[in-house]
Amino acid sequence: MTEYEQIAALRRKAADALTGLANDPPPESGPGRLTELRQEIRDLATSILDKASAPVSIATVGGYSNGKSALLGALLGAPRLLPTNPSPTTGNVTVLRLRAGTVGAPTSITEATVEFMTVDEIDACITFILDRLVEHSEASGLDLEADSLRGARPRAEGWERVDAWCRTRLWGKAGPDNLGKQMALELARIRDALGEVHQQPAALGGRPWRIDPGLIAEGVNLPAQSAVPTAYPEYRPRRRPLTWADPLGTEHLAAAFPLIRRIVCTVSVDPRAWPLEDLHGLEVEIRDFPGLGADGSGSRDLYLSRHELRGIDAILAVLHAPKPVTHPLEAYYAQLRTLGYGDDDLNRATVVAANFFDQVGPPVGAPATRLNGLLDRASLLRDVCVAAENLTVRSQARGEPLDRLVLVSALAALAGAGVAPPGIDAVSAVAQRSAWSATGQALARGDEGRPGRRIAELLGEYGYDSGLSELRRVVEEHARVHGLANKIAQLRRAEQRLDLATSRYAEQLTWLRNRNTPTSDQDGRDLRELVGELAAATNAMRRDLAHFRAPHRLTTERDGTRVALLRAIAADSRQEVDSWPHWGMIIDRLDATHPWIRQLDQATGPAGSGHPDDHPFDDGPVDDDVDDDLGPRPDNPQYGATNGVAVPNHGSVLVDQFARSAASLVTRYRAVLLDVVGDWEGRQRERFALLEPRLADERIRALVVRLFPDRVSRIDRLVGDARMRHRVATWLTGLDSAAAAAEARQDRRRRAAPFDPDRRLPWHPEVIRVTDEVNRSQSHRDRHVFTVNRMRLAAESRLTELVQGEIVELLARIGPVLDRYLDNLGAGIPSARHLEELLRTSGSGS
């Protein structure tokens, strides 16, 4: 089933739920819980219909002055589409709904509307700012009596209490507490805006108001910031109240600016800039968020961002390349987590645009041909890569290319279009791009097939058109693949909640229609006690699942004692690497009778007496055509031969061995994980051992079946054998049977090996490097043994890291499976409130 078919099926399911409610009205005498469940089903079904019909939403987030608005304009082929300024500009969320334009017509905004906060949203925003102000004031150490602001509802009660506190405490006692005063000024601006609409914001909220597209800046640009006033600003009503009617004008937008929730624009996109037909019918909207941290609007912006982040499917995280810090983005990601987005959702959702890359100077000197060499000479580029790795959870060290990073410069693109702000030189911008392009070409030649290849591509794309074409390609692919996947994931979560609400509603409705037999007082008390103990046992099992989220707490049996799972993996990894037969072969292959040793002894004399600067295995390139004189080889050219025993000759042999060892250890510890799941099941059976016969009691059983018949099977499964160990084992077997996934895992393990598969192993003289660690005065054999042992240590460390990582990843996937299993079965246990309602309605005494 395609993604579009899945969305259509979810839409039909939600519509059927609404139809079912309309065609099956509840009994008139039904309890309030039934009404609540009907409303919950209605809300969930409506949210699914809205989400299924909505375009894929991309959130553009970052710190203020990161050039987000300028970047979006350049991306859409209209540099001046949105207002831009070097100082903090965007003060409201701007939604760009993209539509394919006609060929030859420039990108433009064809329609624009402004949406204001509803009354409830305004109250919530005021409360949010007040709470932050109280927390800040209490943390300041000054006796400001901030607690008196708690519970204030100034829109409904009047602003006298808030105004008096700000006037006498912040401006009277707090001294130079500019942060607290900034929050108070935000409240004062909301107060004044409410006065402009005559304290009746309900007339504004809940509907879109048309504005002329040329007035977008009036609804987006933050008012000019000035110094904190020396006195608290008092409210001064307007002499002539404004008349509110479509379309709104400049004066309306200025007066009610703090009450704006978002600006919605329909954008006709020039196909020459971005051919949207490449999205194959997928509708896309981009939400441009305020840069958090701007003075005078920070708390309100944070509140609005939380509201508008709901339903986001993908994230375009904009970094400031000359200073690529990620902490301004942490506030957005924290808000998304509170909205139910998991780490997997966020990692999958993120694309990183490193803007202002024109301010990152290319390295001087001969171009580097290896990625590490380039990053050593271009520290800002390294910082950008590190930031992108953190945001996308990709690691170049593990061989994972940064395929969701783009190097871009909106200002350089503006300069190329002839609309750059003052101080941007188009000629210098072209020269700088050319220099980076040459750097990318050199890197591509020297680092082909490695993680550096992606960086080379990015530098080449930046040299082509400041990275805009690559950004369009990455955003387009991301929206089509990951954005659509995230949208379906959100719909699936809503579907699960709808299924649960529908199941509870059907159960309640069935019980209401069949209630005839009263419940005795004793039966009611026994049932309450049993249900309470079932819930307590289930919660205890859920607490046990914390170990799956904290792998360092897990232990395993080893030599008759319990040891930490991760330490056991480390010990087994060391033992595994030490057992490789290659180490002895490599060392034993080099002895005093080997012609190399004789040749070196003749060339350098006794150890330490020769001329090490002339040593034939000093630094230098490896010539693969040099005959290593190892005698006859078997069919595999990776091996030499000694007395008929295959001896490894190139690093690929150790890479293969590393991958085999990793697979063996992961298989071994998968069995350990099954034992952990089995232990968890054993504790489950112990907890429910005393409850099972009580549940089977004929008197209680009949009451359970009568009061909540649809829950009996779930409770029975909860009390009986869960067989989760068998299910997890089947799931792990399924992972192994997926050939493509298994091949990808094996390929990842090979890439993780700390060996270069194309390099000769270190007994070759031209490979051993003379460094401070490998002293020039040492003999060739000493250097050789030192190098081999260092390789062994690197293999042990990397193998430990890899196996621990794979096991922790499996734990992270097993834990939610068990959690969902518990949620499903635990839903069979009625809440205390629900049980009381059932017993009371069925005639039980207290």
C-alpha positions in Angstrom: 0.0 0.0 0.0 1.5 3.4 -1.0 1.7 6.3 1.4 -1.2 8.0 -0.4 -3.3 4.9 -0.1 -2.5 4.6 3.6 -3.6 8.3 4.2 -6.8 7.7 2.2 -7.6 4.6 4.3 -7.0 6.6 7.6 -9.2 9.3 6.2 -12.0 6.8 5.5 -11.7 5.3 9.0 -12.0 8.7 10.7 -15.0 9.6 8.5 -16.6 6.2 9.4 -16.1 7.0 13.1 -18.0 10.3 12.8 -20.7 8.6 10.8 -21.0 5.9 13.5 -21.5 8.5 16.2 -24.2 10.3 14.2 -26.1 7.1 13.4 -25.9 5.7 16.9 -27.0 8.2 19.5 -26.3 7.2 23.2 -29.1 6.4 25.7 -30.6 9.5 27.2 -29.8 8.2 30.7 -26.2 7.5 29.9 -23.5 8.7 32.3 -21.2 11.7 31.7 -18.3 9.4 30.7 -20.2 8.4 27.6 -20.5 12.0 26.5 -16.8 12.6 27.2 -15.9 9.5 25.1 -18.1 10.7 22.2 -16.5 14.1 22.2 -13.0 12.5 22.4 -13.8 10.3 19.4 -15.2 13.3 17.5 -12.1 15.3 18.2 -9.7 12.6 17.3 -11.5 11.7 14.0 -11.7 15.4 13.1 -7.9 15.8 13.8 -7.2 12.8 11.6 -9.3 14.2 8.7 -7.6 17.6 9.1 -4.1 16.1 9.2 -4.8 13.8 6.3 -5.9 16.7 4.1 -3.2 19.1 5.2 0.0 19.5 3.1 3.4 18.2 4.4 4.6 21.0 6.7 8.2 22.0 6.9 9.2 24.1 9.9 12.1 26.6 9.3 13.7 27.2 12.7 16.8 28.7 14.1 18.2 31.5 16.2 17.3 35.1 15.3 19.3 36.8 12.6 20.2 33.5 11.0 18.8 34.7 7.7 15.8 32.2 7.6 13.5 34.6 5.8 16.1 35.6 3.2 17.0 32.0 2.7 13.4 31.0 2.0 13.0 33.9 -0.5 16.1 32.9 -2.4 15.0 29.2 -2.3 11.7 30.1 -3.9 13.3 32.3 -6.6 12.1 35.6 -5.1 14.9 37.1 -2.9 12.5 39.8 -1.6 9.5 37.5 -1.0 9.7 38.0 2.8 11.0 41.0 4.8 14.6 40.6 5.8 16.9 42.7 8.0 20.3 42.1 9.7 18.6 42.8 13.1 15.8 40.5 14.5 12.9 40.8 12.1 10.4 38.0 12.1 8.0 38.4 15.0 5.2 36.0 13.9 5.0 32.6 12.2 4.6 33.0 8.4 3.1 30.0 6.6 4.0 29.7 2.9 1.6 27.4 1.0 3.4 26.6 -2.2 1.5 26.3 -5.6 3.1 25.7 -9.0 3.0 28.9 -11.0 2.9 29.4 -14.7 6.1 29.4 -16.8 7.5 32.8 -17.1 5.6 34.3 -14.2 7.9 35.2 -11.3 7.4 33.8 -7.8 4.9 35.9 -5.9 2.4 35.9 -3.1 -1.0 35.8 -4.6 -3.1 35.8 -1.4 -2.4 36.6 2.2 -4.4 36.4 5.4 -3.7 37.1 9.1 -5.0 34.8 11.9 -5.3 36.1 15.5 -5.2 34.2 18.7 -8.5 33.1 20.1 -9.6 34.2 23.6 -8.4 31.0 25.2 -5.1 31.2 23.4 -4.6 34.8 24.5 -5.3 33.8 28.1 -2.9 30.9 27.8 -0.2 33.1 26.3 -0.6 35.7 29.2 -0.4 32.9 31.8 2.7 31.5 30.1 4.5 34.9 30.2 3.3 35.5 33.8 4.6 32.1 35.0 8.0 32.8 33.4 8.1 36.2 35.0 7.3 34.8 38.4 9.9 32.0 38.1 12.5 34.6 37.0 11.7 37.0 39.8 11.8 34.3 42.5 15.1 33.1 41.2 16.6 36.7 41.3 16.9 36.6 45.1 15.0 39.9 45.5 11.9 40.1 47.7 9.5 41.1 44.9 6.5 39.2 46.1 6.1 37.7 42.7 3.9 34.9 44.1 1.0 37.5 44.2 0.8 37.2 40.4 0.0 33.5 40.4 -3.5 32.9 39.2 -4.0 36.3 37.7 -6.3 36.5 34.7 -5.9 40.2 33.7 -7.9 39.9 30.4 -11.0 38.9 32.4 -10.3 40.6 35.7 -8.6 43.8 34.6 -4.9 44.7 34.5 -4.7 46.7 37.7 -3.0 43.9 39.8 -0.4 43.1 37.1 0.3 46.8 36.3 0.7 47.7 40.0 3.1 44.9 40.6 5.3 45.7 37.6 5.2 49.4 38.4 6.2 49.1 42.1 8.3 45.9 42.1 10.2 45.6 38.8 10.6 49.4 38.2 10.7 50.2 41.9 12.9 47.5 43.5 14.4 45.2 40.9 17.0 47.7 39.6 18.6 46.8 36.3 16.7 43.5 35.8 16.2 44.0 32.1 15.1 40.4 31.5 12.2 40.7 33.9 11.3 44.1 32.5 11.3 42.7 29.0 8.7 40.1 30.0 6.6 42.9 31.7 6.8 45.0 28.5 5.5 42.0 26.5 2.5 41.8 28.8 2.0 45.6 28.5 2.0 45.3 24.7 -0.7 42.5 24.8 -2.7 44.7 27.3 -2.5 47.7 24.9 -3.5 45.5 21.9 -6.5 44.2 23.7 -7.5 47.7 24.4 -7.3 48.4 20.7 -9.9 45.7 20.0 -12.1 46.9 22.9 -11.3 43.8 25.1 -13.3 41.7 22.7 -10.7 39.6 20.9 -13.3 36.9 20.2 -14.4 39.1 17.3 -10.9 38.6 15.8 -9.8 35.1 16.7 -11.1 32.0 14.9 -11.2 33.4 11.4 -8.8 34.5 8.7 -8.6 38.2 7.8 -7.6 39.2 4.4 -4.7 41.6 3.9 -2.9 43.0 0.8 0.2 40.9 0.1 2.2 44.1 0.2 1.3 44.5 3.9 3.0 41.2 5.0 5.9 43.1 6.5 3.5 45.0 8.7 2.3 41.7 10.2 5.7 40.1 10.4 8.3 42.7 11.2 9.0 43.2 14.9 8.5 46.8 16.0 11.7 48.8 16.3 13.4 47.9 19.7 14.4 50.7 22.0 16.0 50.7 25.4 14.0 49.6 28.4 12.0 52.7 29.6 12.8 54.2 32.9 9.1 54.0 34.0 6.5 51.2 33.4 4.3 52.2 30.4 0.8 53.0 31.4 -2.2 52.2 29.3 -3.5 55.0 27.1 -6.7 54.3 25.2 -7.0 55.5 21.6 -9.3 58.5 21.1 -11.0 57.0 18.1 -11.4 53.2 18.2 -10.5 51.3 15.1 -13.2 49.8 12.9 -12.4 46.2 12.1 -13.5 44.9 8.7 -12.0 43.0 5.7 -9.4 43.7 4.4 -7.2 44.9 7.3 -4.9 47.8 6.8 -1.5 48.9 8.2 -3.0 50.5 11.2 -4.9 47.4 12.2 -1.8 45.2 12.0 0.3 47.6 14.0 -2.4 47.9 16.7 -3.1 44.2 17.2 0.5 42.9 16.4 1.0 41.1 19.7 -2.3 39.2 19.2 -1.4 37.8 15.7 -0.9 34.0 15.7 0.3 33.6 12.1 0.4 35.1 8.6 -0.7 32.6 5.9 0.5 33.3 2.3 -0.3 31.4 -0.9 2.8 31.5 -3.0 2.8 30.9 -6.7 6.3 29.5 -7.4 8.1 30.1 -10.7 8.8 26.6 -12.2 12.2 27.9 -13.4 13.2 28.4 -9.8 11.6 25.3 -8.3 9.5 22.9 -10.5 7.0 21.7 -7.8 5.7 19.1 -10.2 8.7 17.0 -9.2 6.9 16.4 -5.9 4.4 14.3 -7.8 1.3 16.0 -6.5 2.5 16.3 -2.9 1.4 19.6 -1.4 3.9 21.4 0.7 3.8 24.3 3.1 6.8 26.0 4.8 6.3 27.6 8.2 8.9 30.4 8.9 9.3 30.6 12.7 10.5 33.6 14.7 14.2 33.4 15.7 14.0 32.7 19.5 15.9 35.1 21.7 14.9 38.5 20.3 14.4 41.2 22.9 10.8 42.2 23.6 9.2 39.2 22.0 10.9 36.1 23.4 8.2 34.7 25.7 5.3 35.3 23.3 7.4 33.8 20.4 8.1 30.7 22.5 4.4 30.3 23.2 3.3 30.8 19.6 6.1 28.5 18.4 4.8 25.7 20.6 1.3 26.2 19.2 2.4 26.2 15.5 4.8 23.3 15.8 1.9 20.9 16.2 1.6 18.7 13.1 5.1 19.6 11.7 6.4 16.8 9.4 9.9 18.0 8.6 12.4 20.5 10.0 14.7 22.9 8.1 17.2 23.8 10.8 19.1 27.0 9.8 22.6 27.4 11.3 24.7 30.5 11.2 27.8 29.0 9.5 30.4 31.5 11.0 29.1 30.5 14.5 27.2 27.2 14.1 25.9 26.8 17.6 22.8 24.6 18.1 21.5 25.8 21.5 18.9 28.2 19.9 17.4 25.1 18.3 17.2 23.2 21.5 14.1 25.2 22.6 12.3 24.2 19.4 13.2 20.5 19.9 12.2 20.6 23.5 8.8 21.9 22.5 8.5 19.2 19.9 9.2 16.5 22.5 6.5 17.9 24.7 4.1 17.6 21.7 4.9 13.8 21.5 7.7 13.8 18.9 10.2 11.0 19.7 13.9 11.2 19.0 13.5 9.0 16.0 10.9 11.4 14.6 13.1 14.4 15.2 16.3 12.7 13.7 14.4 11.6 10.7 12.7 15.0 10.3 15.7 17.3 10.2 17.5 18.9 7.3 20.4 21.4 8.2 21.1 24.5 6.1 24.4 26.2 7.1 23.6 29.8 6.0 26.0 32.7 5.6 28.6 30.2 4.3 30.1 33.2 2.3 31.5 34.3 5.7 33.5 31.1 6.1 36.8 31.7 4.3 38.2 28.8 2.2 41.6 27.4 3.4 44.7 28.9 1.9 47.5 26.9 0.3 47.4 23.7 -1.7 43.9 22.0 -1.6 43.5 19.1 0.8 42.8 15.7 -0.7 41.6 14.1 2.5 38.6 15.1 4.6 40.5 15.2 7.9 43.2 17.4 6.3 40.6 19.8 5.0 38.7 20.0 8.4 42.0 20.6 10.2 42.6 23.6 8.1 39.0 24.8 8.0 37.9 24.8 11.6 34.5 26.5 10.9 33.7 23.9 8.3 34.5 21.3 10.9 32.2 23.0 13.4 29.4 23.0 10.8 29.8 19.3 10.2 29.8 18.6 14.0 26.6 20.6 14.4 25.0 18.8 11.5 26.0 15.4 12.9 24.4 16.3 16.3 21.1 17.4 14.6 20.8 14.5 12.2 22.5 11.8 14.3 24.8 11.0 11.4 28.5 10.3 11.9 31.2 10.7 9.4 33.5 8.7 11.6 31.2 5.7 11.1 31.2 6.2 7.4 27.8 7.9 7.3 27.7 10.8 4.8 26.0 14.1 5.9 23.4 13.7 3.2 21.0 16.1 5.0 23.5 19.0 5.3 23.6 21.8 2.8 26.2 24.7 2.6 24.4 27.8 1.4 24.5 31.5 1.5 21.3 33.6 1.0 23.3 36.8 0.8 25.6 35.5 -1.9 22.6 34.4 -3.8 21.1 37.8 -3.4 24.3 39.4 -4.7 24.1 37.1 -7.7 20.6 38.4 -8.4 21.7 42.0 -8.0 19.5 42.6 -4.9 22.1 42.1 -2.2 22.0 44.4 0.9 24.8 47.1 1.2 28.2 45.8 1.8 27.9 42.5 -0.2 30.2 42.5 -3.2 29.0 40.2 -6.0 32.5 39.9 -7.5 34.0 38.8 -4.2 31.2 36.4 -3.6 31.9 34.7 -7.0 35.6 34.5 -6.2 34.9 32.9 -2.8 32.5 30.4 -4.3 35.1 29.5 -7.0 37.8 28.9 -4.3 35.4 26.5 -2.4 34.6 24.8 -5.6 38.2 24.1 -6.3 38.6 22.8 -2.8 35.7 20.4 -3.4 37.2 19.1 -6.6 40.5 18.3 -4.9 38.7 16.5 -2.1 36.6 14.5 -4.6 39.8 13.3 -6.4 41.5 12.3 -3.2 38.6 11.0 -1.0 36.4 9.3 -3.5 34.0 6.8 -2.1 34.5 8.0 1.5 32.5 10.4 3.8 34.5 13.2 2.3 32.8 12.6 -1.0 29.6 14.2 0.4 31.5 17.3 1.6 33.1 17.6 -1.8 29.7 17.5 -3.4 28.4 20.2 -1.0 31.4 22.5 -1.8 30.8 21.9 -5.5 27.1 22.8 -5.2 28.0 25.9 -3.2 30.4 27.0 -5.9 27.7 26.5 -8.5 24.9 28.7 -7.1 25.6 29.3 -3.4 24.0 25.9 -2.6 20.4 26.9 -3.5 19.9 24.1 -6.1 21.2 21.5 -3.7 19.0 22.9 -0.9 15.9 22.6 -3.1 16.8 19.0 -4.0 17.4 17.9 -0.4 14.2 19.6 0.9 12.2 18.2 -1.9 13.5 14.6 -1.4 13.1 15.0 2.4 9.5 16.2 2.1 8.6 13.4 -0.2 10.3 10.6 1.8 10.7 11.5 5.4 8.1 14.3 5.7 5.4 12.0 4.3 6.6 9.2 6.6 6.4 11.5 9.6 2.9 12.6 8.6 1.7 8.9 8.4 3.4 8.2 11.7 1.4 11.0 13.4 -1.8 9.8 11.7 -1.1 6.2 13.0 -0.6 7.5 16.6 -3.9 9.4 16.3 -5.5 6.2 14.9 -4.4 4.2 18.0 -5.9 6.8 20.3 -9.1 6.7 18.2 -9.2 2.9 18.4 -8.8 3.0 22.1 -11.5 5.6 22.6 -13.9 3.8 20.2 -13.3 0.5 22.1 -14.0 2.1 25.5 -17.1 3.8 24.1 -18.4 0.5 22.7 -17.7 -1.3 26.0 -19.5 1.4 28.0 -22.4 1.5 25.6 -22.8 -2.3 25.7 -22.8 -2.3 29.5 -25.3 0.5 29.7 -27.7 -1.3 27.4 -27.4 -4.6 29.3 -27.3 -3.5 32.9 -30.0 -5.3 34.9 -28.4 -7.1 37.8 -27.4 -5.1 40.9 -24.0 -5.6 42.5 -23.7 -6.4 46.2 -21.6 -4.3 48.5 -19.2 -7.1 49.2 -18.7 -7.9 45.5 -18.1 -4.3 44.8 -15.4 -4.0 47.5 -13.7 -7.2 46.3 -13.7 -6.0 42.8 -12.3 -2.6 43.7 -9.5 -4.3 45.6 -8.7 -6.7 42.8 -8.7 -3.9 40.2 -6.4 -1.8 42.4 -3.9 -4.6 42.7 -4.0 -5.4 39.0 -3.2 -1.7 38.3 -0.4 -1.7 40.9 1.2 -4.9 39.4 1.0 -3.4 35.9 2.6 -0.2 37.0 5.4 -2.2 38.7 6.0 -4.0 35.4 6.1 -0.7 33.6 8.8 0.6 36.1 10.8 -2.5 35.3 11.0 -1.4 31.7 13.2 1.5 32.8 16.1 -0.9 32.5 15.5 -1.2 28.8 15.9 2.6 28.5 19.0 2.6 30.8 21.2 -0.3 29.4 24.0 0.4 31.9 21.7 -1.0 34.6 21.2 -4.3 32.8 23.3 -7.3 34.1 24.0 -10.8 32.7 25.3 -14.0 34.2 29.1 -14.4 33.7 31.2 -17.1 35.5 28.6 -17.5 38.2 28.3 -13.8 39.0 26.2 -10.9 37.7 28.1 -8.3 35.7 27.0 -5.2 33.8 25.9 -6.1 30.3 28.0 -3.4 28.6 31.1 -4.4 30.5 30.5 -8.0 29.5 30.4 -6.9 25.9 33.6 -5.0 26.3 35.4 -8.0 27.8 34.1 -10.4 25.1 35.1 -7.9 22.4 38.7 -7.8 23.7 38.8 -11.6 23.9 37.4 -11.9 20.4 40.0 -9.6 18.9 42.8 -11.2 20.8 41.8 -14.6 19.4 42.2 -13.5 15.8 44.8 -15.8 14.1 46.0 -12.9 12.0 48.1 -11.2 14.8 50.4 -14.2 15.2 50.7 -14.6 11.5 51.6 -10.9 11.0 54.2 -10.9 13.7 55.7 -14.3 13.0 55.9 -13.5 9.2 58.7 -11.0 10.0 61.8 -12.6 11.5 65.6 -12.1 11.3 65.8 -14.4 8.3 63.5 -12.4 6.1 65.3 -10.6 3.2 63.8 -7.3 4.3 65.5 -7.5 7.7 68.9 -8.4 6.2 68.5 -5.5 3.7 67.6 -3.1 6.4 70.4 -4.2 8.7 72.8 -3.7 5.8 71.4 -0.3 5.0 71.1 1.1 8.6 73.5 -1.1 10.6 72.6 -2.0 14.2 69.5 -0.4 15.7 70.1 3.2 16.4 73.4 3.5 14.5 72.2 4.1 11.0 70.8 7.2 9.3 67.0 7.0 10.0 66.2 9.9 7.8 67.2 7.7 4.8 65.1 4.8 6.1 63.3 3.1 3.2 60.0 2.9 5.2 59.9 6.6 6.1 56.7 8.5 5.2 55.7 8.1 1.6 52.9 6.8 -0.6 52.3 3.1 -1.0 53.0 1.8 -4.5 50.6 -1.1 -5.1 52.8 -2.3 -8.0 55.8 -3.0 -5.8 56.4 -6.7 -5.4 56.3 -7.6 -1.7 58.4 -10.8 -2.3 56.2 -12.9 0.0 56.6 -15.9 -2.2 53.7 -17.8 -3.9 50.1 -16.6 -3.2 46.9 -18.6 -3.3 44.1 -17.6 -5.6 43.0 -14.8 -3.3 45.5 -11.9 -3.8 44.8 -10.7 -0.3 46.9 -13.5 1.1 50.6 -14.4 1.0 51.6 -17.9 2.1 54.0 -19.3 4.7 54.4 -23.1 4.8 51.1 -23.5 3.1 49.3 -21.3 5.7 47.4 -18.3 4.3 48.9 -15.0 5.7 46.9 -11.7 5.5 48.5 -9.2 3.2 46.0 -6.3 2.9 43.7 -4.6 5.4 40.6 -6.0 3.7 41.3 -9.3 5.4 41.1 -7.7 8.9 38.0 -5.8 7.8 36.3 -9.1 6.9 37.4 -10.6 10.2 36.1 -7.5 12.1 32.7 -7.8 10.5 32.5 -11.6 11.3 33.4 -10.9 14.9 30.8 -8.2 15.2 28.1 -10.4 13.8 29.1 -13.2 16.1 29.0 -11.0 19.2 25.7 -9.4 18.3 24.1 -12.8 17.8 25.5 -13.9 21.2 24.1 -10.9 23.0 20.7 -11.1 21.2 20.3 -14.3 23.1 21.2 -12.4 26.3 18.4 -9.8 25.5 15.9 -12.7 25.1 16.9 -13.8 28.6 16.3 -10.3 29.9 12.8 -10.3 28.3 12.3 -13.8 29.9 13.3 -12.5 33.3 10.8 -9.6 32.9 8.1 -12.2 32.0 9.1 -14.3 35.0 8.6 -11.3 37.3 5.2 -10.7 35.6 4.1 -14.2 36.5 5.2 -13.8 40.0 3.4 -10.6 40.5 0.1 -12.0 39.2 0.4 -15.4 40.7 -1.9 -14.5 43.7 -4.2 -12.4 41.5 -5.0 -15.1 39.0 -7.1 -17.4 41.3 -9.0 -14.3 42.6 -9.9 -13.3 39.1 -11.1 -16.8 38.4 -13.4 -16.7 41.4 -16.9 -17.4 39.9 -18.5 -14.5 41.8 -15.9 -11.9 40.8 -15.5 -13.4 37.3 -19.3 -13.0 36.6 -19.1 -9.4 37.8 -16.1 -8.6 35.6 -17.8 -10.1 32.5 -21.0 -8.2 33.2 -19.5 -4.8 33.9 -16.8 -4.7 31.3 -17.0 -7.7 29.0 -14.7 -6.3 26.3 -11.8 -6.1 28.7 -11.9 -9.7 30.0 -9.5 -11.0 27.3 -7.0 -8.3 27.9 -7.0 -8.9 31.6 -6.7 -12.6 31.1 -3.6 -12.1 28.9 -2.1 -9.7 31.4 -2.5 -12.3 34.2 -1.5 -15.3 32.2 1.7 -16.1 30.3 2.6 -13.2 28.0 4.9 -15.2 25.7 6.7 -11.9 24.9 10.1 -13.7 24.9 8.8 -15.9 22.0 7.5 -12.8 20.2 10.8 -10.9 20.6 12.7 -13.9 19.3 10.4 -14.1 16.3 11.0 -10.4 15.7 14.8 -10.8 15.9 14.6 -13.7 13.4 12.6 -11.5 11.1 15.4 -8.9 11.2 17.9 -11.6 10.2 15.7 -12.9 7.4 15.4 -9.4 5.7 18.3 -9.8 3.3 18.6 -6.1 2.4 18.7 -5.1 6.1 21.2 -7.8 6.9 23.5 -6.7 4.1 23.2 -3.1 5.2 24.2 -4.1 8.8 27.1 -6.1 7.6 28.2 -3.2 5.4 28.0 -0.8 8.3 30.1 -3.2 10.4 32.8 -3.3 7.7 32.8 0.4 7.5 33.3 0.6 11.3 36.5 -1.5 11.1 39.6 0.7 12.0 41.5 -0.6 9.0 42.0 0.7 5.5 41.0 -2.2 3.3 43.2 -0.9 0.5 46.4 -0.5 2.6 49.1 -3.1 2.9 49.4 -4.5 6.4 52.2 -3.0 8.6 55.0 -5.5 8.0 55.5 -3.8 4.6 58.4 -1.3 5.0 56.7 1.4 2.9 53.7 1.4 5.2 55.3 1.8 8.6 55.5 5.5 9.6 58.4 6.9 11.6 56.9 9.1 14.3 57.5 10.1 17.8 55.5 7.1 18.9 57.5 4.7 16.7 61.0 6.0 17.5 63.5 6.2 14.7 66.1 4.4 16.8 64.0 1.3 17.2 64.5 -1.7 15.1 62.2 -2.5 12.2 60.8 -5.5 14.2 60.1 -3.3 17.2 58.3 -0.8 15.1 56.4 -3.5 13.5 55.2 -5.1 16.7 54.3 -1.7 18.2 52.2 -0.9 15.1 50.4 -4.3 15.2 49.6 -4.0 18.9 48.2 -0.5 18.3 46.0 -1.9 15.5 44.8 -4.6 17.9 43.8 -2.0 20.6 42.0 0.0 18.0 40.1 -3.1 16.8 39.1 -3.9 20.4 37.9 -0.4 21.1 36.0 -0.1 17.9 34.4 -3.6 18.1 33.3 -2.9 21.7 31.7 0.4 20.6 30.0 -1.2 17.6 28.5 -4.2 19.4 27.4 -2.1 22.4 25.8 0.3 20.0 23.9 -2.4 18.2 22.7 -4.0 21.4 21.6 -0.7 22.9 19.8 0.0 19.6 18.0 -3.3 19.9 17.1 -2.5 23.6 15.7 0.8 22.5 13.4 -1.0 20.0 12.4 -3.9 22.3 11.5 -1.5 25.2 8.7 0.3 23.3 7.4 -3.0 22.0 6.9 -4.2 25.6 5.6 -0.8 26.6 2.9 -0.8 23.9 2.1 -4.4 24.9 1.6 -3.3 28.5 -0.4 -0.2 27.4 -2.7 -2.4 25.3 -3.3 -4.9 28.1 -3.4 -2.3 30.9 -6.2 -0.5 29.0 -8.3 -3.5 30.1 -8.1 -2.4 33.7 -10.8 0.2 34.4 -9.8 3.4 36.1 -11.0 4.0 39.7 -13.4 6.6 38.5 -14.7 4.4 35.7 -15.2 1.5 38.1 -17.0 3.5 40.6 -19.3 4.8 37.9 -20.0 1.3 36.7 -20.7 0.0 40.2 -22.8 2.9 41.2 -24.9 2.7 38.0 -25.4 -1.1 38.4 -26.8 -0.8 41.9 -23.8 -1.5 44.2 -23.7 0.0 47.6 -20.7 1.9 48.9 
